[in-house]
Amino acid sequence: MAPPNLDHVVVVGGSLAGLRALEALRHDGYRGQLTLIGAESHEPYDRPPLSKDFLAGAADAASLALRKQGYDDLDVTLALGAPAHSLDVDARTVGVGDDTLRFDGMVIATGAHPRPLPDQPDLAGVHTLRTVEDSDALSERLEAGARMCVIGAGFIGAEVAATARGRGRDVTVLEALPQPMVRGVGPVIGAVLASLHRDHGVDLRVGVGVESITGGAHVERVQLADGTAVECEAVLVAIGAVPTTDWLEGSGLALDNGVVCDAALRAAPGIVAAGDLCRWPNAAFDDEVMRIEHWTNATEQGTHAARSLLAGGDAEPFVAVPFVWSDQYDVKIQSVGRFSGDDRMEIVHGSPDDYKFTAIFERNGRVSGALGFNMARRVIQYRRMIAERATFDAALAFAAANP
């Protein structure tokens, strides 16, 4: 059972991490008052389809719901449609709209929001992608036959480009780096990602800078730093995300590219964090402080944060091997562990030529990560080896014995 001082727990953030925290609290025996604060008016829903099936028109809004069975069994008050705007750690109060709620325990899970371009214009046809409304608006542009310009070739930009091509639209992708995601995966795999999109008819331009987005009543073009322009009727700005922590300024919590937590995800006594905004030292990688923006991390951290809140001083550290995936065209890309484009990389199964391969990465003599195209089983095998702190040589030997 929960400690007696946790009479009222407030979960701030109506998405995946917040929902998993609610479920874990009830599953683990918490019987006190529960309140979920969510900025959106919707009950928690799944975001990955927003750039894929939902944007493609292959899924409807009802299918996005994370809880098909409703919320009666959780006995939770849903305070949706208004964001939390302030937190007083000492007074144990959170501001929502015109109301101030008192709490005894809190889970912070307000996630992240799209990073805008400098001086990004408020112009019809210029989009970011985070909410179901964002995806709906973008889908309407594609339905109308819009030529699309995607700024940024990370996972969100690449998935939207793939979906738009699947709907038969002309797509130009602009990337400032020499290859897509080159800082994260290195030049070899970056080149494979570039080829994948070009093979599907995307006009991918790398090493380019955006000067401005212009138009009259509606976006008409993206002007590039080299003097050329991309004519388009829809623009997606997909240049990364920013932790949603503005509402925590002055709260007393440590903020540094997210909410700074200890190994058990505790930000302060009686306050934990989870999901896209949580920064914590991960013992699986020698206590490297990390912040991860993906589905698996949100669901695992939401559960763990709730249990840390109930455990108080006896909370266990959150130790995890990150797992990330992306669906682009007919390719499922999966990534596990921690690595960058500067790390040693070896392709150990398959071949990039047919977009079916697995690569592994080395740091300090260990296998620290793996990335696969259409090789899910292999990637999961290396995730276990990463968790077991296997050497890179052991991973190479495993690959040689299991071609």
C-alpha positions as CSV (number, residue, x, y, z in Angstrom):
1,M,0.0,0.0,0.0
2,A,1.0,3.6,-0.5
3,P,2.6,5.6,2.4
4,P,-0.1,7.4,4.4
5,N,1.2,10.9,3.4
6,L,0.3,10.3,-0.3
7,D,-3.4,11.1,0.0
8,H,-3.6,12.8,-3.3
9,V,-1.3,12.1,-6.3
10,V,-1.4,14.4,-9.3
11,V,-0.1,13.2,-12.7
12,V,0.7,16.1,-15.0
13,G,0.7,15.1,-18.6
14,G,-2.1,13.3,-20.4
15,S,-0.1,11.1,-22.7
16,L,1.6,7.7,-22.6
17,A,4.0,8.2,-19.7
18,G,1.3,9.8,-17.5
19,L,-1.2,7.1,-18.3
20,R,1.3,4.3,-17.5
21,A,2.0,6.0,-14.2
22,L,-1.7,6.1,-13.3
23,E,-2.0,2.4,-14.2
24,A,1.0,1.4,-12.1
25,L,-0.2,3.4,-9.1
26,R,-3.5,1.5,-9.0
27,H,-1.9,-1.8,-10.0
28,D,0.6,-1.5,-7.1
29,G,-2.1,-0.8,-4.5
30,Y,-2.4,2.9,-4.3
31,R,-6.0,3.7,-3.1
32,G,-5.8,7.5,-2.6
33,Q,-7.1,10.3,-4.8
34,L,-5.8,10.4,-8.3
35,T,-5.9,13.4,-10.7
36,L,-4.7,13.5,-14.3
37,I,-4.0,17.0,-15.7
38,G,-3.7,17.1,-19.5
39,A,-3.3,20.1,-21.8
40,E,-5.2,18.4,-24.6
41,S,-9.0,17.8,-24.4
42,H,-8.5,14.2,-25.5
43,E,-8.0,11.2,-23.3
44,P,-4.5,9.8,-23.6
45,Y,-3.8,8.6,-27.2
46,D,-1.0,7.0,-29.1
47,R,1.3,9.4,-31.0
48,P,3.4,7.2,-33.3
49,P,0.5,6.7,-35.8
50,L,0.2,10.5,-36.3
51,S,3.1,10.4,-38.8
52,K,2.2,7.1,-40.3
53,D,-1.2,5.2,-40.4
54,F,-3.3,8.1,-39.1
55,L,-1.7,10.6,-41.5
56,A,-2.1,8.1,-44.3
57,G,-5.8,7.8,-43.6
58,A,-5.5,4.1,-42.6
59,A,-6.5,4.7,-39.0
60,D,-9.1,6.8,-37.4
61,A,-9.0,8.9,-34.2
62,A,-10.8,6.2,-32.1
63,S,-8.1,3.7,-32.9
64,L,-5.5,6.0,-31.3
65,A,-7.0,5.7,-27.8
66,L,-4.5,4.1,-25.4
67,R,-7.3,2.7,-23.1
68,K,-10.1,1.1,-25.0
69,Q,-11.7,0.0,-21.7
70,G,-12.1,3.6,-20.3
71,Y,-11.0,4.9,-17.0
72,D,-13.6,3.8,-14.5
73,D,-11.3,1.1,-13.0
74,L,-8.6,3.6,-12.3
75,D,-10.9,5.9,-10.3
76,V,-9.2,9.0,-11.6
77,T,-10.3,12.5,-12.0
78,L,-9.5,13.6,-15.6
79,A,-8.7,17.3,-15.7
80,L,-8.3,17.7,-19.5
81,G,-8.2,20.6,-21.8
82,A,-6.0,23.0,-19.8
83,P,-2.2,22.8,-19.2
84,A,-0.6,23.1,-15.8
85,H,1.1,26.5,-15.7
86,S,2.9,26.6,-12.4
87,L,4.3,24.4,-9.6
88,D,5.2,25.3,-6.0
89,V,7.2,22.5,-4.6
90,D,7.3,23.8,-1.1
91,A,3.5,24.6,-0.9
92,R,2.7,21.4,-2.8
93,T,0.4,23.2,-5.2
94,V,0.0,23.1,-9.0
95,G,-1.8,25.8,-11.0
96,V,-4.2,24.8,-13.7
97,G,-6.3,27.5,-15.4
98,D,-7.9,29.5,-12.7
99,D,-7.6,26.7,-10.1
100,T,-4.9,25.7,-7.7
101,L,-4.7,22.0,-6.7
102,R,-3.0,20.7,-3.7
103,F,-1.1,17.4,-3.9
104,D,1.0,15.1,-1.8
105,G,2.7,13.3,-4.6
106,M,3.3,14.2,-8.2
107,V,4.3,12.5,-11.5
108,I,5.6,15.1,-14.1
109,A,5.1,13.8,-17.6
110,T,4.4,16.8,-19.8
111,G,6.7,15.5,-22.6
112,A,8.1,17.7,-25.3
113,H,6.9,19.9,-28.1
114,P,8.2,20.6,-31.6
115,R,11.2,23.0,-31.9
116,P,10.3,25.9,-34.2
117,L,12.6,27.5,-36.8
118,P,14.0,30.9,-35.8
119,D,11.5,33.5,-37.0
120,Q,9.1,30.8,-38.2
121,P,6.1,32.6,-39.8
122,D,2.6,32.0,-38.7
123,L,1.5,31.2,-42.2
124,A,-1.3,28.8,-43.4
125,G,0.3,25.6,-44.6
126,V,3.2,25.7,-42.2
127,H,2.9,22.7,-39.8
128,T,4.6,21.0,-36.9
129,L,3.5,17.5,-35.7
130,R,2.7,16.6,-32.2
131,T,-1.1,16.4,-31.7
132,V,-4.0,14.7,-33.5
133,E,-5.1,18.1,-34.7
134,D,-1.7,18.7,-36.2
135,S,-1.9,15.4,-38.1
136,D,-5.5,16.1,-39.2
137,A,-4.4,19.5,-40.6
138,L,-1.5,18.0,-42.5
139,S,-3.6,15.2,-43.8
140,E,-6.0,17.8,-45.3
141,R,-3.2,19.4,-47.2
142,L,-2.1,16.1,-48.6
143,E,-5.7,15.2,-49.5
144,A,-5.8,18.4,-51.5
145,G,-2.7,17.4,-53.4
146,A,-0.2,19.7,-51.8
147,R,3.4,19.6,-52.7
148,M,5.2,19.1,-49.5
149,C,8.5,20.4,-48.2
150,V,9.8,18.7,-45.0
151,I,12.5,20.6,-43.1
152,G,14.5,18.1,-41.1
153,A,15.3,14.4,-42.0
154,G,15.0,12.9,-38.5
155,F,12.5,10.2,-37.7
156,I,9.4,12.4,-37.7
157,G,10.4,14.2,-40.9
158,A,11.4,11.0,-42.6
159,E,8.1,9.2,-41.6
160,V,6.0,12.1,-42.8
161,A,7.9,12.2,-46.1
162,A,7.3,8.4,-46.6
163,T,3.6,8.7,-45.8
164,A,3.2,11.7,-48.2
165,R,5.0,9.7,-50.9
166,G,2.6,6.8,-50.2
167,R,-0.2,9.2,-50.9
168,G,1.3,10.1,-54.2
169,R,2.5,13.6,-53.3
170,D,5.6,15.4,-54.4
171,V,8.0,15.7,-51.5
172,T,11.2,17.6,-51.0
173,V,13.2,17.0,-47.8
174,L,15.7,19.6,-46.6
175,E,18.5,18.5,-44.3
176,A,21.3,20.8,-43.0
177,L,23.7,17.9,-42.3
178,P,25.6,16.0,-44.9
179,Q,23.4,12.9,-44.5
180,P,20.1,12.2,-42.6
181,M,20.8,11.6,-38.9
182,V,24.5,11.5,-39.5
183,R,25.3,12.6,-36.0
184,G,23.4,9.7,-34.5
185,V,24.2,6.9,-36.9
186,G,27.2,7.9,-38.9
187,P,27.9,8.5,-42.6
188,V,27.4,4.9,-43.8
189,I,23.9,4.4,-42.4
190,G,23.1,8.1,-43.1
191,A,23.8,7.4,-46.8
192,V,21.5,4.3,-46.6
193,L,18.7,6.4,-45.2
194,A,19.3,9.0,-48.0
195,S,19.1,6.2,-50.6
196,L,15.9,4.8,-49.2
197,H,14.1,8.1,-49.6
198,R,15.6,8.9,-53.0
199,D,14.6,5.4,-54.2
200,H,11.0,6.2,-53.3
201,G,11.0,9.5,-55.3
202,V,11.8,12.0,-52.6
203,D,13.8,15.1,-53.6
204,L,16.3,14.9,-50.7
205,R,18.7,17.8,-50.4
206,V,21.4,17.6,-47.8
207,G,23.8,20.3,-46.6
208,V,21.3,23.0,-47.2
209,G,20.2,25.9,-45.0
210,V,16.7,27.5,-44.9
211,E,16.6,31.2,-45.3
212,S,12.9,31.8,-45.0
213,I,9.4,30.5,-45.6
214,T,7.3,32.9,-47.6
215,G,3.9,33.3,-49.2
216,G,0.8,35.5,-49.3
217,A,-2.3,34.2,-47.5
218,H,-0.8,30.7,-47.7
219,V,2.8,29.3,-47.9
220,E,4.2,29.3,-51.4
221,R,7.9,28.5,-51.1
222,V,10.9,27.8,-48.9
223,Q,13.8,30.0,-49.7
224,L,17.2,28.4,-49.3
225,A,20.5,29.9,-48.2
226,D,22.1,29.1,-51.6
227,G,19.5,31.4,-53.4
228,T,17.3,28.5,-54.7
229,A,13.7,27.9,-53.6
230,V,11.3,25.0,-53.1
231,E,7.8,25.7,-54.4
232,C,5.2,24.0,-52.1
233,E,1.8,24.3,-50.6
234,A,2.6,22.5,-47.3
235,V,5.7,22.7,-45.0
236,L,6.5,20.5,-42.1
237,V,9.1,21.8,-39.7
238,A,10.6,18.7,-38.1
239,I,13.9,19.9,-36.5
240,G,13.6,18.2,-33.1
241,A,11.7,18.7,-29.9
242,V,12.0,20.8,-26.7
243,P,11.1,19.5,-23.3
244,T,7.9,21.1,-22.0
245,T,9.2,22.6,-18.8
246,D,8.4,26.3,-19.1
247,W,5.6,25.8,-16.6
248,L,8.2,24.6,-14.1
249,E,10.4,27.8,-14.1
250,G,10.7,29.0,-10.6
251,S,9.3,25.8,-9.1
252,G,12.5,24.9,-7.3
253,L,13.1,21.8,-9.5
254,A,16.4,21.5,-11.3
255,L,15.9,22.1,-15.0
256,D,18.5,21.5,-17.7
257,N,17.2,20.3,-21.1
258,G,14.5,18.6,-19.1
259,V,13.7,17.8,-15.5
260,V,16.9,16.6,-13.7
261,C,16.2,13.5,-11.7
262,D,18.2,11.0,-9.7
263,A,18.7,7.4,-10.8
264,A,15.2,6.4,-9.4
265,L,13.5,9.3,-11.4
266,R,13.0,11.4,-8.4
267,A,13.1,15.2,-9.0
268,A,12.3,16.2,-5.4
269,P,10.8,14.5,-2.3
270,G,7.4,13.2,-3.4
271,I,7.9,14.3,-7.1
272,V,9.0,12.1,-9.9
273,A,9.3,12.5,-13.7
274,A,8.9,10.3,-16.7
275,G,9.0,10.4,-20.5
276,D,10.4,12.9,-23.0
277,L,11.4,15.5,-20.4
278,C,13.1,13.2,-17.8
279,R,16.9,13.4,-17.5
280,W,18.4,10.7,-15.3
281,P,21.7,8.8,-14.9
282,N,21.4,5.4,-16.5
283,A,23.5,2.8,-14.8
284,A,23.3,0.6,-17.9
285,F,25.7,3.1,-19.6
286,D,28.0,4.0,-16.7
287,D,25.5,6.6,-15.3
288,E,25.5,8.6,-18.5
289,V,22.8,11.3,-18.0
290,M,20.3,10.9,-20.8
291,R,16.9,12.1,-22.0
292,I,15.0,9.9,-24.5
293,E,12.1,10.8,-26.7
294,H,10.4,7.6,-27.6
295,W,7.4,5.4,-26.9
296,T,9.2,2.5,-25.1
297,N,11.0,4.8,-22.8
298,A,7.8,6.7,-22.0
299,T,5.9,3.5,-21.1
300,E,8.7,2.0,-19.0
301,Q,9.6,5.2,-17.2
302,G,5.9,6.0,-16.5
303,T,5.6,2.7,-14.7
304,H,8.9,3.0,-12.8
305,A,8.3,6.6,-11.8
306,A,5.0,5.7,-10.1
307,R,6.7,2.8,-8.2
308,S,9.5,5.2,-7.1
309,L,6.9,7.6,-5.8
310,L,5.3,4.9,-3.7
311,A,8.6,3.5,-2.5
312,G,10.0,6.8,-1.4
313,G,13.5,6.4,0.0
314,D,13.5,2.7,-1.0
315,A,13.0,3.4,-4.7
316,E,15.1,1.4,-7.1
317,P,17.1,2.9,-10.0
318,F,15.7,2.9,-13.5
319,V,18.1,1.0,-15.6
320,A,17.2,0.6,-19.2
321,V,18.6,-0.2,-22.7
322,P,16.8,2.4,-24.9
323,F,14.7,0.9,-27.8
324,V,13.5,3.1,-30.7
325,W,11.8,2.3,-34.0
326,S,10.6,4.0,-37.1
327,D,8.5,2.7,-40.0
328,Q,9.4,4.2,-43.4
329,Y,7.9,2.7,-46.6
330,D,8.3,-1.1,-46.3
331,V,11.3,-0.8,-43.9
332,K,11.1,-1.2,-40.2
333,I,14.1,0.5,-38.6
334,Q,14.9,-0.5,-35.0
335,S,17.6,0.9,-32.7
336,V,18.7,-0.2,-29.3
337,G,21.3,1.0,-26.8
338,R,23.3,4.2,-26.8
339,F,25.6,5.3,-29.7
340,S,26.5,8.1,-32.0
341,G,27.9,8.6,-35.4
342,D,31.4,8.9,-34.0
343,D,31.4,5.4,-32.5
344,R,32.9,2.4,-34.2
345,M,30.3,0.6,-36.3
346,E,30.3,-2.8,-38.0
347,I,27.6,-4.2,-40.3
348,V,27.3,-7.8,-39.1
349,H,24.2,-9.2,-40.7
350,G,22.7,-8.7,-44.2
351,S,23.5,-5.9,-46.6
352,P,22.4,-2.2,-46.9
353,D,22.0,-2.7,-50.6
354,D,18.6,-4.4,-50.1
355,Y,17.7,-2.5,-46.9
356,K,18.0,-5.5,-44.7
357,F,20.9,-5.5,-42.3
358,T,22.1,-5.1,-38.7
359,A,24.9,-2.9,-37.5
360,I,26.5,-2.9,-34.0
361,F,28.3,-0.1,-32.3
362,E,31.2,-0.1,-29.8
363,R,32.1,2.2,-26.9
364,N,34.9,1.6,-24.5
365,G,35.2,-2.1,-25.5
366,R,31.5,-2.8,-25.0
367,V,28.8,-3.4,-27.6
368,S,26.8,-0.2,-26.8
369,G,24.1,-0.3,-29.5
370,A,22.6,-2.0,-32.5
371,L,20.5,-0.7,-35.4
372,G,18.6,-2.9,-37.9
373,F,16.7,-2.5,-41.1
374,N,14.0,-5.2,-41.3
375,M,15.9,-7.4,-38.8
376,A,13.8,-7.2,-35.6
377,R,14.9,-10.5,-34.1
378,R,18.6,-9.7,-34.5
379,V,18.2,-6.2,-32.9
380,I,16.5,-7.7,-29.8
381,Q,19.3,-10.3,-29.5
382,Y,21.8,-7.5,-29.3
383,R,19.6,-5.6,-26.8
384,R,20.1,-8.5,-24.4
385,M,23.8,-8.5,-25.0
386,I,24.0,-4.7,-24.3
387,A,22.0,-5.2,-21.0
388,E,24.5,-7.9,-20.1
389,R,27.4,-5.5,-20.8
390,A,28.9,-7.9,-23.4
391,T,32.2,-6.9,-25.0
392,F,32.2,-5.8,-28.6
393,D,34.4,-8.8,-29.4
394,A,31.8,-11.1,-28.0
395,A,29.1,-9.4,-30.1
396,L,31.3,-9.9,-33.2
397,A,31.8,-13.5,-32.3
398,F,28.0,-14.0,-31.9
399,A,27.5,-12.4,-35.3
400,A,30.1,-14.7,-36.9
401,A,28.5,-17.8,-35.4
402,N,24.9,-16.6,-36.4
403,P,25.2,-15.3,-39.9
